[in-house]
Structures are given as structure tokens and as C-alpha cells.
């Protein structure tokens, strides 16, 4: 019987965990789930954080594959960058972590 292939490679898991290890980023995902796709300025107002800070967090979330973005033009010609949560599911069990660890390309960083 063969072992089930992990859903993520080890390095991807590290990126996802690092992205989720920040309360702002958890709140961003929660806001996008609750309110649906949203553009940066409106999302920043809703969360009570600056647009530059929001951009930083959205970039980390997008790099980890947790949100996706799409640039659109408004009726008045403004470029609006809309974000929405991507569809993801990560099973974290001792066995799944052991499988993902086998694929790590990142070695001891000390």
C-alpha cells in the first residue's frame, strides 16, 4: 500500500504557516470570507489598517497561495486590485507533516 501524496511540498507548507502566523493576515482572510472579494482601499478601511500595510500582508498571503488577486477598472477608470480567498485545505497531522518534511528543500537555517 502506498502512502498518500502530501497536498503541499514542505517548503510550501512553511510559506503557508509563516503567512498564517500573523493576526492581521488571519483577519484579512476572515474579512474576505465574510464579505467576499474586495478591493484594497475598501478592505483597508474595513480592517482599520493602512493600505501599504495591507498590501504587505496581501502579498505574503498571495505568495503562499491563500488569496488571489485580479486588477479591474472601475467605471471612472480607476484601477482596483480585488482580492479573494483561494480555495485551500491543509491537513496537519503528524503523518502529513512527516510526508511534507521529506520534500523540504530548505535546510538548517542556523
Residue frames as a rotation matrix with the C-alpha (Angstrom) as fourth column:
UNK 1
0.585 0.811 0.000 0.00
0.811 -0.585 0.000 0.00
0.000 0.000 -1.000 0.00
UNK 2
-0.384 -0.748 0.541 1.46
0.724 -0.607 -0.326 3.38
0.573 0.267 0.775 -0.98
UNK 3
-0.425 0.155 -0.892 1.36
0.707 -0.559 -0.434 6.45
-0.565 -0.815 0.128 1.24
UNK 4
0.643 0.712 0.283 -0.93
0.755 -0.526 -0.392 9.30
-0.130 0.465 -0.876 0.23
UNK 5
-0.302 -0.752 0.586 0.98
0.809 -0.528 -0.260 12.11
0.505 0.396 0.767 -1.50
UNK 6
-0.369 0.160 -0.916 1.03
0.691 -0.611 -0.385 15.26
-0.621 -0.775 0.115 0.68
UNK 7
0.626 0.710 0.322 -1.10
0.756 -0.452 -0.473 18.13
-0.190 0.539 -0.820 -0.60
UNK 8
0.919 -0.395 0.011 1.83
-0.387 -0.906 -0.169 20.54
0.077 0.151 -0.985 -0.20
UNK 9
0.267 -0.927 -0.262 5.56
0.434 0.358 -0.826 20.26
0.860 0.107 0.499 -0.54
UNK 10
0.152 -0.264 -0.952 7.49
0.988 0.044 0.145 21.00
0.003 -0.963 0.268 2.65
UNK 11
-0.839 -0.538 -0.080 8.64
0.535 -0.843 0.060 24.45
-0.100 0.008 0.995 1.54
UNK 12
-0.456 0.773 0.441 5.08
0.034 -0.480 0.877 25.39
0.889 0.415 0.192 0.55
UNK 13
0.403 0.585 -0.704 3.88
0.712 0.283 0.643 24.33
0.575 -0.760 -0.303 3.99
UNK 14
-0.331 -0.609 -0.720 6.47
0.909 -0.411 -0.071 26.61
-0.253 -0.678 0.690 5.61
UNK 15
-0.932 0.007 0.362 5.28
0.161 -0.887 0.432 29.54
0.324 0.461 0.826 3.47
UNK 16
-0.021 0.999 0.035 1.64
0.173 -0.031 0.985 28.89
0.985 0.026 -0.172 4.37
UNK 17
0.359 0.132 -0.924 2.38
0.899 0.216 0.381 28.57
0.250 -0.967 -0.042 8.09
UNK 18
-0.670 -0.655 -0.349 4.51
0.711 -0.702 -0.048 31.72
-0.214 -0.280 0.936 8.04
UNK 19
-0.746 0.451 0.490 1.75
0.030 -0.711 0.702 33.62
0.665 0.539 0.517 6.23
UNK 20
0.265 0.943 -0.204 -0.86
0.232 0.143 0.962 32.47
0.936 -0.302 -0.180 8.73
UNK 21
-0.021 -0.371 -0.928 1.32
0.976 0.193 -0.099 33.24
0.216 -0.908 0.358 11.74
UNK 22
-0.970 -0.230 0.082 0.19
0.215 -0.963 -0.160 36.86
0.115 -0.137 0.984 11.80
UNK 23
-0.425 0.872 -0.244 -3.09
0.569 0.048 -0.821 38.14
-0.704 -0.488 -0.516 13.28
UNK 24
-0.260 0.315 -0.913 -3.55
-0.584 -0.804 -0.111 40.76
-0.769 0.504 0.393 10.53
UNK 25
-0.780 -0.109 -0.617 -3.38
-0.603 0.393 0.694 38.05
0.167 0.913 -0.372 7.88
UNK 26
-0.825 0.559 -0.086 -5.88
0.559 0.782 -0.275 35.86
-0.087 -0.275 -0.958 9.69
UNK 27
-0.209 0.763 -0.611 -8.22
0.215 -0.574 -0.790 38.86
-0.954 -0.297 -0.044 9.91
UNK 28
-0.503 -0.024 -0.864 -7.74
-0.759 -0.467 0.454 39.59
-0.414 0.884 0.217 6.20
UNK 29
-0.935 0.163 -0.316 -8.75
-0.045 0.827 0.561 36.06
0.353 0.538 -0.765 5.24
UNK 30
-0.593 0.751 -0.289 -11.69
0.686 0.284 -0.670 36.19
-0.421 -0.596 -0.684 7.68
UNK 31
-0.251 0.485 -0.838 -12.88
-0.236 -0.870 -0.433 39.51
-0.939 0.090 0.333 6.17
UNK 32
-0.662 -0.044 -0.748 -12.63
-0.748 -0.004 0.663 38.15
-0.032 0.999 -0.030 2.63
UNK 33
-0.902 0.386 -0.196 -14.55
0.367 0.922 0.126 35.01
0.229 0.042 -0.972 3.59
UNK 34
-0.414 0.773 -0.480 -17.26
0.614 -0.152 -0.775 37.01
-0.672 -0.616 -0.411 5.39
UNK 35
0.113 0.461 -0.880 -17.62
-0.171 -0.864 -0.475 39.84
-0.979 0.204 -0.019 2.87
UNK 36
0.765 0.113 0.634 -16.49
0.544 0.413 -0.731 38.26
-0.344 0.904 0.254 -0.37
UNK 37
-0.082 -0.848 0.524 -13.96
0.983 -0.156 -0.099 39.66
0.166 0.507 0.846 -2.79
UNK 38
0.827 0.281 -0.487 -12.91
0.423 -0.881 0.212 43.20
-0.369 -0.381 -0.848 -2.07
UNK 39
0.492 -0.685 0.537 -10.52
0.393 -0.376 -0.839 45.85
0.777 0.624 0.084 -3.32
UNK 40
-0.311 -0.829 -0.465 -7.58
0.764 0.073 -0.641 47.10
0.565 -0.554 0.611 -1.29
UNK 41
-0.769 -0.026 0.638 -8.84
-0.196 -0.941 -0.274 50.54
0.608 -0.336 0.719 -0.24
UNK 42
0.244 0.945 0.216 -12.20
-0.646 -0.008 0.763 49.25
0.723 -0.326 0.609 0.98
UNK 43
0.544 -0.097 -0.833 -10.61
0.426 0.888 0.174 46.28
0.723 -0.450 0.524 2.75
UNK 44
-0.585 -0.809 -0.052 -8.10
0.517 -0.323 -0.793 48.58
0.625 -0.491 0.607 4.48
UNK 45
-0.480 0.501 0.720 -10.96
-0.621 -0.774 0.124 50.77
0.619 -0.387 0.683 5.76
UNK 46
0.562 0.774 -0.293 -12.90
-0.374 0.553 0.745 47.75
0.738 -0.309 0.600 6.99
UNK 47
0.440 -0.476 -0.761 -9.88
0.681 0.730 -0.063 46.34
0.586 -0.490 0.645 8.83
UNK 48
0.999 -0.025 -0.026 -8.67
-0.004 -0.790 0.613 49.70
-0.036 -0.612 -0.790 10.13
UNK 49
0.213 -0.976 0.040 -5.13
0.514 0.147 0.845 49.37
-0.831 -0.160 0.534 8.74
UNK 50
0.053 -0.276 -0.960 -3.18
-0.570 -0.798 0.198 51.41
-0.820 0.536 -0.199 6.21
UNK 51
0.913 0.281 -0.296 -3.15
-0.390 0.380 -0.839 50.45
-0.123 0.881 0.457 2.54
UNK 52
0.120 -0.926 -0.357 0.66
-0.818 0.111 -0.564 49.98
0.562 0.360 -0.745 2.50
UNK 53
-0.560 -0.289 0.776 0.46
-0.749 0.576 -0.326 47.61
-0.353 -0.764 -0.540 5.47
UNK 54
0.429 0.796 0.427 -2.47
-0.413 0.593 -0.691 45.77
-0.803 0.120 0.584 3.89
UNK 55
0.709 -0.231 -0.667 -0.51
-0.656 0.133 -0.743 45.43
0.260 0.964 -0.057 0.63
UNK 56
-0.384 -0.914 0.133 2.39
-0.884 0.322 -0.339 43.87
0.266 -0.248 -0.931 2.51
UNK 57
-0.432 0.274 0.859 0.13
-0.506 0.715 -0.482 41.31
-0.747 -0.643 -0.170 4.17
UNK 58
0.686 0.725 -0.067 -1.81
-0.429 0.329 -0.841 40.56
-0.588 0.606 0.536 0.98
UNK 59
0.300 -0.677 -0.672 1.47
-0.867 0.100 -0.488 39.99
0.398 0.729 -0.558 -0.86
UNK 60
-0.693 -0.565 0.448 2.53
-0.712 0.631 -0.307 37.39
-0.109 -0.532 -0.840 1.74
UNK 61
-0.053 0.772 0.634 -0.87
-0.341 0.583 -0.738 35.71
-0.939 -0.255 0.232 1.56
UNK 62
0.777 0.335 -0.533 -0.79
-0.587 0.081 -0.805 35.65
-0.227 0.939 0.259 -2.24
UNK 63
-0.122 -0.914 -0.388 2.75
-0.922 0.249 -0.296 34.26
0.367 0.321 -0.873 -2.33
UNK 64
-0.772 -0.121 0.624 1.58
-0.473 0.765 -0.437 31.44
-0.425 -0.632 -0.648 -0.05
UNK 65
-0.862 0.453 -0.228 -1.39
0.024 0.485 0.874 30.74
0.507 0.748 -0.429 -2.33
UNK 66
-0.680 0.599 -0.422 -4.00
0.656 0.242 -0.715 31.72
-0.326 -0.763 -0.558 0.27
UNK 67
0.284 0.756 -0.590 -5.54
0.106 -0.636 -0.764 34.63
-0.953 0.155 -0.261 -1.67
UNK 68
-0.318 -0.312 0.895 -5.76
0.930 0.079 0.358 35.54
-0.183 0.947 0.265 -5.35
UNK 69
-0.196 0.202 -0.960 -6.00
0.084 -0.972 -0.222 38.97
-0.977 -0.124 0.173 -6.93
UNK 70
-0.116 0.190 0.975 -7.38
0.991 0.090 0.100 40.46
-0.068 0.978 -0.199 -10.09
UNK 71
-0.775 -0.193 -0.602 -6.91
0.172 -0.981 0.093 44.01
-0.608 -0.032 0.793 -11.35
UNK 72
-0.064 0.817 0.573 -10.08
0.997 0.076 0.003 45.61
-0.041 0.571 -0.820 -12.71
UNK 73
-0.927 -0.159 0.340 -11.02
0.217 -0.966 0.142 49.06
0.305 0.206 0.930 -13.95
UNK 74
-0.425 0.809 -0.407 -13.86
0.527 -0.145 -0.837 50.89
-0.736 -0.570 -0.365 -12.23
UNK 75
0.428 0.706 0.564 -16.49
0.888 -0.211 -0.410 52.83
-0.170 0.676 -0.717 -14.18
UNK 76
0.957 -0.088 -0.276 -14.50
-0.092 -0.996 0.000 56.03
-0.275 0.025 -0.961 -13.60
UNK 77
0.719 -0.668 -0.191 -11.28
-0.199 0.065 -0.978 54.46
0.666 0.741 -0.086 -14.92
UNK 78
0.203 -0.655 0.728 -9.53
-0.979 -0.125 0.161 53.73
-0.015 -0.745 -0.667 -11.62
UNK 79
-0.144 -0.339 -0.930 -7.54
-0.302 0.910 -0.285 50.51
0.942 0.240 -0.233 -11.37
UNK 80
0.334 0.316 0.888 -8.82
-0.942 0.086 0.324 48.45
0.026 -0.945 0.326 -8.44
UNK 81
-0.585 -0.578 -0.569 -6.98
-0.496 0.810 -0.313 45.39
0.642 0.099 -0.761 -7.24
UNK 82
0.453 0.837 0.307 -9.57
-0.829 0.270 0.489 42.91
0.326 -0.476 0.817 -5.97
UNK 83
-0.755 -0.655 -0.027 -8.64
-0.575 0.682 -0.453 40.07
0.315 -0.326 -0.891 -3.63
UNK 84
0.519 0.850 0.093 -10.47
-0.789 0.434 0.435 36.94
0.329 -0.299 0.895 -2.63
UNK 85
0.028 -0.517 0.855 -9.52
-0.707 0.595 0.383 33.84
-0.707 -0.615 -0.349 -0.67
UNK 86
-0.419 -0.179 -0.890 -8.29
-0.784 0.566 0.255 30.94
0.458 0.805 -0.378 -2.75
UNK 87
0.764 0.644 -0.034 -9.75
-0.567 0.696 0.442 27.52
0.309 -0.318 0.897 -2.23
UNK 88
-0.309 -0.911 -0.273 -7.37
-0.528 0.403 -0.748 25.66
0.791 -0.088 -0.605 0.05
UNK 89
0.865 0.436 0.249 -7.42
-0.456 0.476 0.752 22.90
0.209 -0.764 0.611 2.60
UNK 90
-0.157 -0.977 -0.145 -4.42
-0.614 0.212 -0.761 21.72
0.774 -0.031 -0.633 4.56
UNK 91
0.866 0.387 -0.316 -4.45
-0.043 0.687 0.726 18.58
0.498 -0.615 0.611 6.63
UNK 92
-0.105 -0.904 0.415 -2.00
-0.722 -0.218 -0.657 18.82
0.684 -0.369 -0.629 9.51
UNK 93
0.969 0.230 0.093 -1.45
-0.235 0.729 0.643 15.51
0.081 -0.645 0.760 11.19
UNK 94
0.300 -0.912 0.280 1.81
-0.459 0.119 0.881 14.00
-0.836 -0.393 -0.382 12.40
UNK 95
0.092 -0.242 0.966 1.80
0.609 0.781 0.137 11.72
-0.787 0.576 0.219 9.35
UNK 96
0.797 0.234 0.556 1.09
0.598 -0.428 -0.678 14.51
0.080 0.873 -0.481 6.84
UNK 97
0.828 -0.559 -0.046 3.80
-0.522 -0.798 0.301 16.70
-0.205 -0.225 -0.953 8.37
UNK 98
0.125 -0.803 0.582 6.28
-0.104 0.573 0.813 13.80
-0.987 -0.163 -0.012 8.19
UNK 99
0.316 0.051 0.948 5.47
0.850 0.428 -0.306 13.34
-0.421 0.902 0.092 4.48
UNK 100
0.951 0.069 0.301 5.82
0.208 -0.864 -0.459 17.05
0.228 0.499 -0.836 3.73
UNK 101
0.650 -0.759 0.027 9.09
-0.460 -0.365 0.810 17.22
-0.605 -0.539 -0.586 5.68
UNK 102
0.209 -0.569 0.796 10.58
0.527 0.751 0.398 14.67
-0.824 0.336 0.457 3.27
UNK 103
0.434 0.042 0.900 10.24
0.888 -0.188 -0.420 17.20
0.151 0.981 -0.118 0.44
UNK 104
0.827 -0.121 -0.549 11.89
0.153 -0.892 0.426 20.14
-0.541 -0.436 -0.719 2.20
UNK 105
0.522 -0.703 0.484 14.46
0.619 -0.078 -0.782 21.95
0.587 0.707 0.394 0.10
UNK 106
0.434 -0.317 0.843 15.18
-0.576 -0.818 -0.011 24.42
0.693 -0.481 -0.537 2.90
UNK 107
0.167 -0.459 -0.873 17.82
0.577 0.763 -0.291 23.01
0.799 -0.455 0.392 5.20
UNK 108
0.267 -0.094 -0.959 19.06
0.945 -0.171 0.280 24.11
-0.191 -0.981 0.044 8.58
UNK 109
0.537 0.049 0.842 18.91
0.441 -0.868 -0.231 27.92
0.719 0.495 -0.488 8.55
UNK 110
0.962 -0.183 -0.203 21.07
0.110 -0.419 0.901 28.48
-0.250 -0.889 -0.383 11.60
